[in-house]
């Protein structure tokens, strides 16, 4: 029988994955979670991951900007 696992697009790497978590409404795959948890600020890719996490926060915050009106 064929597996019917639902895939989601990772906000960080843009790959379709089945395993991961939702963070403030955005999906992060397990691979990206591991990278984020262990990346050093000296790593060349650090700034990319940092900016993507800021984007997640901004997207979340934007959804609630006008809620008090």
mmJSON file of the N, C-alpha and C atoms, coordinates in Angstrom:
{"data_MODEL":{"atom_site":{
"group_PDB":["ATOM","ATOM","ATOM","ATOM","ATOM","ATOM","ATOM","ATOM","ATOM","ATOM","ATOM","ATOM","ATOM","ATOM","ATOM","ATOM","ATOM","ATOM","ATOM","ATOM","ATOM","ATOM","ATOM","ATOM","ATOM","ATOM","ATOM","ATOM","ATOM","ATOM","ATOM","ATOM","ATOM","ATOM","ATOM","ATOM","ATOM","ATOM","ATOM","ATOM","ATOM","ATOM","ATOM","ATOM","ATOM","ATOM","ATOM","ATOM","ATOM","ATOM","ATOM","ATOM","ATOM","ATOM","ATOM","ATOM","ATOM","ATOM","ATOM","ATOM","ATOM","ATOM","ATOM","ATOM","ATOM","ATOM","ATOM","ATOM","ATOM","ATOM","ATOM","ATOM","ATOM","ATOM","ATOM","ATOM","ATOM","ATOM","ATOM","ATOM","ATOM","ATOM","ATOM","ATOM","ATOM","ATOM","ATOM","ATOM","ATOM","ATOM","ATOM","ATOM","ATOM","ATOM","ATOM","ATOM","ATOM","ATOM","ATOM","ATOM","ATOM","ATOM","ATOM","ATOM","ATOM","ATOM","ATOM","ATOM","ATOM","ATOM","ATOM","ATOM","ATOM","ATOM","ATOM","ATOM","ATOM","ATOM","ATOM","ATOM","ATOM","ATOM","ATOM","ATOM","ATOM","ATOM","ATOM","ATOM","ATOM","ATOM","ATOM","ATOM","ATOM","ATOM","ATOM","ATOM","ATOM","ATOM","ATOM","ATOM","ATOM","ATOM","ATOM","ATOM","ATOM","ATOM","ATOM","ATOM","ATOM","ATOM","ATOM","ATOM","ATOM","ATOM","ATOM","ATOM","ATOM","ATOM","ATOM","ATOM","ATOM","ATOM","ATOM","ATOM","ATOM","ATOM","ATOM","ATOM","ATOM","ATOM","ATOM","ATOM","ATOM","ATOM","ATOM","ATOM","ATOM","ATOM","ATOM","ATOM","ATOM","ATOM","ATOM","ATOM","ATOM","ATOM","ATOM","ATOM","ATOM","ATOM","ATOM","ATOM","ATOM","ATOM","ATOM","ATOM","ATOM","ATOM","ATOM","ATOM","ATOM","ATOM","ATOM","ATOM","ATOM","ATOM","ATOM"],
"id":[1,2,3,4,5,6,7,8,9,10,11,12,13,14,15,16,17,18,19,20,21,22,23,24,25,26,27,28,29,30,31,32,33,34,35,36,37,38,39,40,41,42,43,44,45,46,47,48,49,50,51,52,53,54,55,56,57,58,59,60,61,62,63,64,65,66,67,68,69,70,71,72,73,74,75,76,77,78,79,80,81,82,83,84,85,86,87,88,89,90,91,92,93,94,95,96,97,98,99,100,101,102,103,104,105,106,107,108,109,110,111,112,113,114,115,116,117,118,119,120,121,122,123,124,125,126,127,128,129,130,131,132,133,134,135,136,137,138,139,140,141,142,143,144,145,146,147,148,149,150,151,152,153,154,155,156,157,158,159,160,161,162,163,164,165,166,167,168,169,170,171,172,173,174,175,176,177,178,179,180,181,182,183,184,185,186,187,188,189,190,191,192,193,194,195,196,197,198,199,200,201,202,203,204,205,206,207],
"type_symbol":["N","C","C","N","C","C","N","C","C","N","C","C","N","C","C","N","C","C","N","C","C","N","C","C","N","C","C","N","C","C","N","C","C","N","C","C","N","C","C","N","C","C","N","C","C","N","C","C","N","C","C","N","C","C","N","C","C","N","C","C","N","C","C","N","C","C","N","C","C","N","C","C","N","C","C","N","C","C","N","C","C","N","C","C","N","C","C","N","C","C","N","C","C","N","C","C","N","C","C","N","C","C","N","C","C","N","C","C","N","C","C","N","C","C","N","C","C","N","C","C","N","C","C","N","C","C","N","C","C","N","C","C","N","C","C","N","C","C","N","C","C","N","C","C","N","C","C","N","C","C","N","C","C","N","C","C","N","C","C","N","C","C","N","C","C","N","C","C","N","C","C","N","C","C","N","C","C","N","C","C","N","C","C","N","C","C","N","C","C","N","C","C","N","C","C","N","C","C","N","C","C","N","C","C","N","C","C"],
"label_atom_id":["N","CA","C","N","CA","C","N","CA","C","N","CA","C","N","CA","C","N","CA","C","N","CA","C","N","CA","C","N","CA","C","N","CA","C","N","CA","C","N","CA","C","N","CA","C","N","CA","C","N","CA","C","N","CA","C","N","CA","C","N","CA","C","N","CA","C","N","CA","C","N","CA","C","N","CA","C","N","CA","C","N","CA","C","N","CA","C","N","CA","C","N","CA","C","N","CA","C","N","CA","C","N","CA","C","N","CA","C","N","CA","C","N","CA","C","N","CA","C","N","CA","C","N","CA","C","N","CA","C","N","CA","C","N","CA","C","N","CA","C","N","CA","C","N","CA","C","N","CA","C","N","CA","C","N","CA","C","N","CA","C","N","CA","C","N","CA","C","N","CA","C","N","CA","C","N","CA","C","N","CA","C","N","CA","C","N","CA","C","N","CA","C","N","CA","C","N","CA","C","N","CA","C","N","CA","C","N","CA","C","N","CA","C","N","CA","C","N","CA","C","N","CA","C","N","CA","C","N","CA","C","N","CA","C","N","CA","C","N","CA","C"],
"label_alt_id":[null,null,null,null,null,null,null,null,null,null,null,null,null,null,null,null,null,null,null,null,null,null,null,null,null,null,null,null,null,null,null,null,null,null,null,null,null,null,null,null,null,null,null,null,null,null,null,null,null,null,null,null,null,null,null,null,null,null,null,null,null,null,null,null,null,null,null,null,null,null,null,null,null,null,null,null,null,null,null,null,null,null,null,null,null,null,null,null,null,null,null,null,null,null,null,null,null,null,null,null,null,null,null,null,null,null,null,null,null,null,null,null,null,null,null,null,null,null,null,null,null,null,null,null,null,null,null,null,null,null,null,null,null,null,null,null,null,null,null,null,null,null,null,null,null,null,null,null,null,null,null,null,null,null,null,null,null,null,null,null,null,null,null,null,null,null,null,null,null,null,null,null,null,null,null,null,null,null,null,null,null,null,null,null,null,null,null,null,null,null,null,null,null,null,null,null,null,null,null,null,null,null,null,null,null,null,null],
"label_comp_id":["UNK","UNK","UNK","UNK","UNK","UNK","UNK","UNK","UNK","UNK","UNK","UNK","UNK","UNK","UNK","UNK","UNK","UNK","UNK","UNK","UNK","UNK","UNK","UNK","UNK","UNK","UNK","UNK","UNK","UNK","UNK","UNK","UNK","UNK","UNK","UNK","UNK","UNK","UNK","UNK","UNK","UNK","UNK","UNK","UNK","UNK","UNK","UNK","UNK","UNK","UNK","UNK","UNK","UNK","UNK","UNK","UNK","UNK","UNK","UNK","UNK","UNK","UNK","UNK","UNK","UNK","UNK","UNK","UNK","UNK","UNK","UNK","UNK","UNK","UNK","UNK","UNK","UNK","UNK","UNK","UNK","UNK","UNK","UNK","UNK","UNK","UNK","UNK","UNK","UNK","UNK","UNK","UNK","UNK","UNK","UNK","UNK","UNK","UNK","UNK","UNK","UNK","UNK","UNK","UNK","UNK","UNK","UNK","UNK","UNK","UNK","UNK","UNK","UNK","UNK","UNK","UNK","UNK","UNK","UNK","UNK","UNK","UNK","UNK","UNK","UNK","UNK","UNK","UNK","UNK","UNK","UNK","UNK","UNK","UNK","UNK","UNK","UNK","UNK","UNK","UNK","UNK","UNK","UNK","UNK","UNK","UNK","UNK","UNK","UNK","UNK","UNK","UNK","UNK","UNK","UNK","UNK","UNK","UNK","UNK","UNK","UNK","UNK","UNK","UNK","UNK","UNK","UNK","UNK","UNK","UNK","UNK","UNK","UNK","UNK","UNK","UNK","UNK","UNK","UNK","UNK","UNK","UNK","UNK","UNK","UNK","UNK","UNK","UNK","UNK","UNK","UNK","UNK","UNK","UNK","UNK","UNK","UNK","UNK","UNK","UNK","UNK","UNK","UNK","UNK","UNK","UNK"],
"label_asym_id":["A","A","A","A","A","A","A","A","A","A","A","A","A","A","A","A","A","A","A","A","A","A","A","A","A","A","A","A","A","A","A","A","A","A","A","A","A","A","A","A","A","A","A","A","A","A","A","A","A","A","A","A","A","A","A","A","A","A","A","A","A","A","A","A","A","A","A","A","A","A","A","A","A","A","A","A","A","A","A","A","A","A","A","A","A","A","A","A","A","A","A","A","A","A","A","A","A","A","A","A","A","A","A","A","A","A","A","A","A","A","A","A","A","A","A","A","A","A","A","A","A","A","A","A","A","A","A","A","A","A","A","A","A","A","A","A","A","A","A","A","A","A","A","A","A","A","A","A","A","A","A","A","A","A","A","A","A","A","A","A","A","A","A","A","A","A","A","A","A","A","A","A","A","A","A","A","A","A","A","A","A","A","A","A","A","A","A","A","A","A","A","A","A","A","A","A","A","A","A","A","A","A","A","A","A","A","A"],
"label_entity_id":["1","1","1","1","1","1","1","1","1","1","1","1","1","1","1","1","1","1","1","1","1","1","1","1","1","1","1","1","1","1","1","1","1","1","1","1","1","1","1","1","1","1","1","1","1","1","1","1","1","1","1","1","1","1","1","1","1","1","1","1","1","1","1","1","1","1","1","1","1","1","1","1","1","1","1","1","1","1","1","1","1","1","1","1","1","1","1","1","1","1","1","1","1","1","1","1","1","1","1","1","1","1","1","1","1","1","1","1","1","1","1","1","1","1","1","1","1","1","1","1","1","1","1","1","1","1","1","1","1","1","1","1","1","1","1","1","1","1","1","1","1","1","1","1","1","1","1","1","1","1","1","1","1","1","1","1","1","1","1","1","1","1","1","1","1","1","1","1","1","1","1","1","1","1","1","1","1","1","1","1","1","1","1","1","1","1","1","1","1","1","1","1","1","1","1","1","1","1","1","1","1","1","1","1","1","1","1"],
"label_seq_id":[1,1,1,2,2,2,3,3,3,4,4,4,5,5,5,6,6,6,7,7,7,8,8,8,9,9,9,10,10,10,11,11,11,12,12,12,13,13,13,14,14,14,15,15,15,16,16,16,17,17,17,18,18,18,19,19,19,20,20,20,21,21,21,22,22,22,23,23,23,24,24,24,25,25,25,26,26,26,27,27,27,28,28,28,29,29,29,30,30,30,31,31,31,32,32,32,33,33,33,34,34,34,35,35,35,36,36,36,37,37,37,38,38,38,39,39,39,40,40,40,41,41,41,42,42,42,43,43,43,44,44,44,45,45,45,46,46,46,47,47,47,48,48,48,49,49,49,50,50,50,51,51,51,52,52,52,53,53,53,54,54,54,55,55,55,56,56,56,57,57,57,58,58,58,59,59,59,60,60,60,61,61,61,62,62,62,63,63,63,64,64,64,65,65,65,66,66,66,67,67,67,68,68,68,69,69,69],
"pdbx_PDB_ins_code":[null,null,null,null,null,null,null,null,null,null,null,null,null,null,null,null,null,null,null,null,null,null,null,null,null,null,null,null,null,null,null,null,null,null,null,null,null,null,null,null,null,null,null,null,null,null,null,null,null,null,null,null,null,null,null,null,null,null,null,null,null,null,null,null,null,null,null,null,null,null,null,null,null,null,null,null,null,null,null,null,null,null,null,null,null,null,null,null,null,null,null,null,null,null,null,null,null,null,null,null,null,null,null,null,null,null,null,null,null,null,null,null,null,null,null,null,null,null,null,null,null,null,null,null,null,null,null,null,null,null,null,null,null,null,null,null,null,null,null,null,null,null,null,null,null,null,null,null,null,null,null,null,null,null,null,null,null,null,null,null,null,null,null,null,null,null,null,null,null,null,null,null,null,null,null,null,null,null,null,null,null,null,null,null,null,null,null,null,null,null,null,null,null,null,null,null,null,null,null,null,null,null,null,null,null,null,null],
"Cartn_x":[0.844,0.0,0.89,0.508,1.279,1.039,2.103,2.013,1.293,0.42,-0.352,0.033,1.323,1.778,1.63,1.091,0.904,2.215,2.565,3.784,3.424,4.367,4.249,5.535,5.444,6.621,7.309,8.576,9.353,9.575,9.318,9.496,10.962,11.862,13.293,13.917,13.766,14.452,13.558,12.25,11.264,11.11,11.571,11.375,10.093,9.458,8.283,8.753,8.278,8.691,7.472,7.614,6.525,6.746,7.999,8.296,8.793,8.204,8.611,7.614,7.731,6.839,6.343,5.225,4.717,5.193,5.816,6.294,5.598,4.741,4.008,3.345,2.782,2.039,2.849,4.147,5.007,5.618,5.73,6.275,7.794,8.463,9.913,10.176,10.9,11.206,12.242,12.324,13.274,14.714,15.058,16.432,16.795,15.91,16.187,16.194,15.332,15.336,16.696,17.237,18.541,19.641,19.596,20.602,20.509,19.295,19.097,19.569,19.307,19.691,21.201,21.938,23.378,24.268,23.686,24.509,25.256,26.458,27.3,27.156,27.181,27.127,28.278,29.331,30.465,30.234,29.218,28.909,28.408,28.813,28.409,26.896,26.213,24.766,23.951,24.611,23.919,22.96,23.412,22.6,21.333,21.435,20.257,19.196,19.606,18.659,18.1,18.935,18.482,17.4,17.625,16.65,15.344,15.432,14.209,13.394,14.063,13.348,12.717,13.386,12.808,11.574,11.638,10.487,9.289,9.531,8.442,7.783,8.582,8.046,7.267,7.8,7.111,5.781,5.76,4.515,3.473,3.9,2.989,2.461,3.357,2.997,2.05,2.301,1.477,0.032,-0.159,-1.504,-2.33,-1.677,-2.391,-2.302,-1.726,-1.554,-2.855,-3.879,-5.124,-6.222,-5.861,-6.854,-7.535,-6.859,-7.427,-8.368,-8.416,-9.255,-10.724],
"Cartn_y":[-1.182,0.0,1.246,2.229,3.461,4.374,4.997,5.904,7.188,7.675,8.878,10.013,10.175,11.237,12.582,13.534,14.875,15.648,16.29,17.097,18.572,19.31,20.762,21.368,22.595,23.298,24.022,23.727,24.346,25.826,26.679,28.121,28.491,27.689,27.988,27.5,26.215,25.632,25.479,25.675,25.564,24.16,23.146,21.769,21.21,20.307,19.615,18.514,18.542,17.559,17.068,15.904,15.358,15.592,15.723,15.863,17.258,17.844,19.167,19.732,21.022,21.69,23.002,23.48,24.796,25.789,26.863,27.926,29.217,29.715,30.953,30.929,29.783,29.643,29.247,29.057,28.648,27.286,26.454,25.106,25.116,24.458,24.257,22.758,22.272,20.843,20.474,19.19,18.709,19.05,18.974,19.28,20.727,21.654,23.065,23.335,22.65,22.8,22.423,21.314,20.854,21.857,22.392,23.382,24.614,25.118,26.317,26.086,24.908,24.607,24.535,24.218,23.993,24.973,25.881,26.778,27.792,28.065,29.034,30.403,31.469,32.808,33.084,32.306,32.455,31.769,30.922,30.187,31.155,30.94,31.804,31.801,30.716,30.604,31.15,31.544,32.015,33.171,34.144,35.328,34.962,33.993,33.536,32.98,32.091,31.488,32.525,33.445,34.503,35.346,35.728,36.544,35.792,34.513,33.718,33.64,33.525,33.495,34.859,35.929,37.269,37.4,36.861,36.89,36.161,35.04,34.3,35.192,35.854,36.738,37.897,38.494,39.617,39.184,38.022,37.509,37.28,36.733,36.461,37.775,38.701,39.991,40.764,40.694,41.387,40.891,39.606,39.033,39.621,40.175,40.673,42.187,42.891,44.34,45.091,44.731,45.487,44.799,43.829,43.081,43.931,44.931,45.753,46.837,47.065,48.133,47.8],
"Cartn_z":[0.0,0.0,0.0,-0.777,-0.904,0.295,0.775,1.917,1.511,2.374,2.089,3.041,3.286,4.166,3.47,4.193,3.639,3.721,2.624,2.611,2.752,3.29,3.399,2.872,2.396,1.886,3.048,3.24,4.308,3.995,4.963,4.79,4.587,5.123,5.06,3.747,3.438,2.273,1.038,1.205,0.117,-0.451,0.262,-0.176,0.438,-0.292,0.22,1.165,2.401,3.412,4.183,4.8,5.609,7.099,7.52,8.945,9.268,10.309,10.741,11.729,11.991,12.933,12.336,12.867,12.507,13.561,13.104,13.985,13.567,14.439,14.165,12.792,12.446,11.198,9.983,10.142,9.024,9.327,8.299,8.454,8.334,9.291,9.249,9.251,8.246,8.168,9.236,9.531,10.54,10.177,8.894,8.475,8.803,8.486,8.773,10.275,11.013,12.471,13.046,12.568,13.056,12.723,11.512,11.114,12.008,12.201,13.017,14.452,14.978,16.358,16.548,15.493,15.634,14.869,14.114,13.294,14.171,13.779,14.484,13.821,14.598,14.002,13.029,13.118,12.202,10.856,10.787,9.56,8.483,7.255,6.137,5.925,6.275,6.069,7.242,8.306,9.51,9.199,8.453,8.156,7.383,6.479,5.729,6.684,7.577,8.517,9.487,9.915,10.819,10.147,8.898,8.174,7.936,7.655,7.45,8.74,9.885,11.164,11.458,11.099,11.245,10.352,9.134,8.226,8.825,9.487,10.137,11.182,12.008,13.04,12.412,11.366,10.712,10.098,9.466,8.888,9.967,11.076,12.189,12.763,12.989,13.571,12.651,11.345,10.355,10.404,10.67,10.73,11.865,12.891,14.062,14.226,13.265,13.361,13.555,12.846,12.869,13.672,14.464,15.216,16.286,16.852,17.916,17.402,16.103,15.527,15.614],
"occupancy":[1.0,1.0,1.0,1.0,1.0,1.0,1.0,1.0,1.0,1.0,1.0,1.0,1.0,1.0,1.0,1.0,1.0,1.0,1.0,1.0,1.0,1.0,1.0,1.0,1.0,1.0,1.0,1.0,1.0,1.0,1.0,1.0,1.0,1.0,1.0,1.0,1.0,1.0,1.0,1.0,1.0,1.0,1.0,1.0,1.0,1.0,1.0,1.0,1.0,1.0,1.0,1.0,1.0,1.0,1.0,1.0,1.0,1.0,1.0,1.0,1.0,1.0,1.0,1.0,1.0,1.0,1.0,1.0,1.0,1.0,1.0,1.0,1.0,1.0,1.0,1.0,1.0,1.0,1.0,1.0,1.0,1.0,1.0,1.0,1.0,1.0,1.0,1.0,1.0,1.0,1.0,1.0,1.0,1.0,1.0,1.0,1.0,1.0,1.0,1.0,1.0,1.0,1.0,1.0,1.0,1.0,1.0,1.0,1.0,1.0,1.0,1.0,1.0,1.0,1.0,1.0,1.0,1.0,1.0,1.0,1.0,1.0,1.0,1.0,1.0,1.0,1.0,1.0,1.0,1.0,1.0,1.0,1.0,1.0,1.0,1.0,1.0,1.0,1.0,1.0,1.0,1.0,1.0,1.0,1.0,1.0,1.0,1.0,1.0,1.0,1.0,1.0,1.0,1.0,1.0,1.0,1.0,1.0,1.0,1.0,1.0,1.0,1.0,1.0,1.0,1.0,1.0,1.0,1.0,1.0,1.0,1.0,1.0,1.0,1.0,1.0,1.0,1.0,1.0,1.0,1.0,1.0,1.0,1.0,1.0,1.0,1.0,1.0,1.0,1.0,1.0,1.0,1.0,1.0,1.0,1.0,1.0,1.0,1.0,1.0,1.0,1.0,1.0,1.0,1.0,1.0,1.0],
"B_iso_or_equiv":[0.0,0.0,0.0,0.0,0.0,0.0,0.0,0.0,0.0,0.0,0.0,0.0,0.0,0.0,0.0,0.0,0.0,0.0,0.0,0.0,0.0,0.0,0.0,0.0,0.0,0.0,0.0,0.0,0.0,0.0,0.0,0.0,0.0,0.0,0.0,0.0,0.0,0.0,0.0,0.0,0.0,0.0,0.0,0.0,0.0,0.0,0.0,0.0,0.0,0.0,0.0,0.0,0.0,0.0,0.0,0.0,0.0,0.0,0.0,0.0,0.0,0.0,0.0,0.0,0.0,0.0,0.0,0.0,0.0,0.0,0.0,0.0,0.0,0.0,0.0,0.0,0.0,0.0,0.0,0.0,0.0,0.0,0.0,0.0,0.0,0.0,0.0,0.0,0.0,0.0,0.0,0.0,0.0,0.0,0.0,0.0,0.0,0.0,0.0,0.0,0.0,0.0,0.0,0.0,0.0,0.0,0.0,0.0,0.0,0.0,0.0,0.0,0.0,0.0,0.0,0.0,0.0,0.0,0.0,0.0,0.0,0.0,0.0,0.0,0.0,0.0,0.0,0.0,0.0,0.0,0.0,0.0,0.0,0.0,0.0,0.0,0.0,0.0,0.0,0.0,0.0,0.0,0.0,0.0,0.0,0.0,0.0,0.0,0.0,0.0,0.0,0.0,0.0,0.0,0.0,0.0,0.0,0.0,0.0,0.0,0.0,0.0,0.0,0.0,0.0,0.0,0.0,0.0,0.0,0.0,0.0,0.0,0.0,0.0,0.0,0.0,0.0,0.0,0.0,0.0,0.0,0.0,0.0,0.0,0.0,0.0,0.0,0.0,0.0,0.0,0.0,0.0,0.0,0.0,0.0,0.0,0.0,0.0,0.0,0.0,0.0,0.0,0.0,0.0,0.0,0.0,0.0],
"pdbx_formal_charge":[null,null,null,null,null,null,null,null,null,null,null,null,null,null,null,null,null,null,null,null,null,null,null,null,null,null,null,null,null,null,null,null,null,null,null,null,null,null,null,null,null,null,null,null,null,null,null,null,null,null,null,null,null,null,null,null,null,null,null,null,null,null,null,null,null,null,null,null,null,null,null,null,null,null,null,null,null,null,null,null,null,null,null,null,null,null,null,null,null,null,null,null,null,null,null,null,null,null,null,null,null,null,null,null,null,null,null,null,null,null,null,null,null,null,null,null,null,null,null,null,null,null,null,null,null,null,null,null,null,null,null,null,null,null,null,null,null,null,null,null,null,null,null,null,null,null,null,null,null,null,null,null,null,null,null,null,null,null,null,null,null,null,null,null,null,null,null,null,null,null,null,null,null,null,null,null,null,null,null,null,null,null,null,null,null,null,null,null,null,null,null,null,null,null,null,null,null,null,null,null,null,null,null,null,null,null,null],
"auth_seq_id":[1,1,1,2,2,2,3,3,3,4,4,4,5,5,5,6,6,6,7,7,7,8,8,8,9,9,9,10,10,10,11,11,11,12,12,12,13,13,13,14,14,14,15,15,15,16,16,16,17,17,17,18,18,18,19,19,19,20,20,20,21,21,21,22,22,22,23,23,23,24,24,24,25,25,25,26,26,26,27,27,27,28,28,28,29,29,29,30,30,30,31,31,31,32,32,32,33,33,33,34,34,34,35,35,35,36,36,36,37,37,37,38,38,38,39,39,39,40,40,40,41,41,41,42,42,42,43,43,43,44,44,44,45,45,45,46,46,46,47,47,47,48,48,48,49,49,49,50,50,50,51,51,51,52,52,52,53,53,53,54,54,54,55,55,55,56,56,56,57,57,57,58,58,58,59,59,59,60,60,60,61,61,61,62,62,62,63,63,63,64,64,64,65,65,65,66,66,66,67,67,67,68,68,68,69,69,69],
"auth_comp_id":["UNK","UNK","UNK","UNK","UNK","UNK","UNK","UNK","UNK","UNK","UNK","UNK","UNK","UNK","UNK","UNK","UNK","UNK","UNK","UNK","UNK","UNK","UNK","UNK","UNK","UNK","UNK","UNK","UNK","UNK","UNK","UNK","UNK","UNK","UNK","UNK","UNK","UNK","UNK","UNK","UNK","UNK","UNK","UNK","UNK","UNK","UNK","UNK","UNK","UNK","UNK","UNK","UNK","UNK","UNK","UNK","UNK","UNK","UNK","UNK","UNK","UNK","UNK","UNK","UNK","UNK","UNK","UNK","UNK","UNK","UNK","UNK","UNK","UNK","UNK","UNK","UNK","UNK","UNK","UNK","UNK","UNK","UNK","UNK","UNK","UNK","UNK","UNK","UNK","UNK","UNK","UNK","UNK","UNK","UNK","UNK","UNK","UNK","UNK","UNK","UNK","UNK","UNK","UNK","UNK","UNK","UNK","UNK","UNK","UNK","UNK","UNK","UNK","UNK","UNK","UNK","UNK","UNK","UNK","UNK","UNK","UNK","UNK","UNK","UNK","UNK","UNK","UNK","UNK","UNK","UNK","UNK","UNK","UNK","UNK","UNK","UNK","UNK","UNK","UNK","UNK","UNK","UNK","UNK","UNK","UNK","UNK","UNK","UNK","UNK","UNK","UNK","UNK","UNK","UNK","UNK","UNK","UNK","UNK","UNK","UNK","UNK","UNK","UNK","UNK","UNK","UNK","UNK","UNK","UNK","UNK","UNK","UNK","UNK","UNK","UNK","UNK","UNK","UNK","UNK","UNK","UNK","UNK","UNK","UNK","UNK","UNK","UNK","UNK","UNK","UNK","UNK","UNK","UNK","UNK","UNK","UNK","UNK","UNK","UNK","UNK","UNK","UNK","UNK","UNK","UNK","UNK"],
"auth_asym_id":["A","A","A","A","A","A","A","A","A","A","A","A","A","A","A","A","A","A","A","A","A","A","A","A","A","A","A","A","A","A","A","A","A","A","A","A","A","A","A","A","A","A","A","A","A","A","A","A","A","A","A","A","A","A","A","A","A","A","A","A","A","A","A","A","A","A","A","A","A","A","A","A","A","A","A","A","A","A","A","A","A","A","A","A","A","A","A","A","A","A","A","A","A","A","A","A","A","A","A","A","A","A","A","A","A","A","A","A","A","A","A","A","A","A","A","A","A","A","A","A","A","A","A","A","A","A","A","A","A","A","A","A","A","A","A","A","A","A","A","A","A","A","A","A","A","A","A","A","A","A","A","A","A","A","A","A","A","A","A","A","A","A","A","A","A","A","A","A","A","A","A","A","A","A","A","A","A","A","A","A","A","A","A","A","A","A","A","A","A","A","A","A","A","A","A","A","A","A","A","A","A","A","A","A","A","A","A"],
"auth_atom_id":["N","CA","C","N","CA","C","N","CA","C","N","CA","C","N","CA","C","N","CA","C","N","CA","C","N","CA","C","N","CA","C","N","CA","C","N","CA","C","N","CA","C","N","CA","C","N","CA","C","N","CA","C","N","CA","C","N","CA","C","N","CA","C","N","CA","C","N","CA","C","N","CA","C","N","CA","C","N","CA","C","N","CA","C","N","CA","C","N","CA","C","N","CA","C","N","CA","C","N","CA","C","N","CA","C","N","CA","C","N","CA","C","N","CA","C","N","CA","C","N","CA","C","N","CA","C","N","CA","C","N","CA","C","N","CA","C","N","CA","C","N","CA","C","N","CA","C","N","CA","C","N","CA","C","N","CA","C","N","CA","C","N","CA","C","N","CA","C","N","CA","C","N","CA","C","N","CA","C","N","CA","C","N","CA","C","N","CA","C","N","CA","C","N","CA","C","N","CA","C","N","CA","C","N","CA","C","N","CA","C","N","CA","C","N","CA","C","N","CA","C","N","CA","C","N","CA","C","N","CA","C","N","CA","C","N","CA","C","N","CA","C"],
"pdbx_PDB_model_num":[1,1,1,1,1,1,1,1,1,1,1,1,1,1,1,1,1,1,1,1,1,1,1,1,1,1,1,1,1,1,1,1,1,1,1,1,1,1,1,1,1,1,1,1,1,1,1,1,1,1,1,1,1,1,1,1,1,1,1,1,1,1,1,1,1,1,1,1,1,1,1,1,1,1,1,1,1,1,1,1,1,1,1,1,1,1,1,1,1,1,1,1,1,1,1,1,1,1,1,1,1,1,1,1,1,1,1,1,1,1,1,1,1,1,1,1,1,1,1,1,1,1,1,1,1,1,1,1,1,1,1,1,1,1,1,1,1,1,1,1,1,1,1,1,1,1,1,1,1,1,1,1,1,1,1,1,1,1,1,1,1,1,1,1,1,1,1,1,1,1,1,1,1,1,1,1,1,1,1,1,1,1,1,1,1,1,1,1,1,1,1,1,1,1,1,1,1,1,1,1,1,1,1,1,1,1,1]
}}}
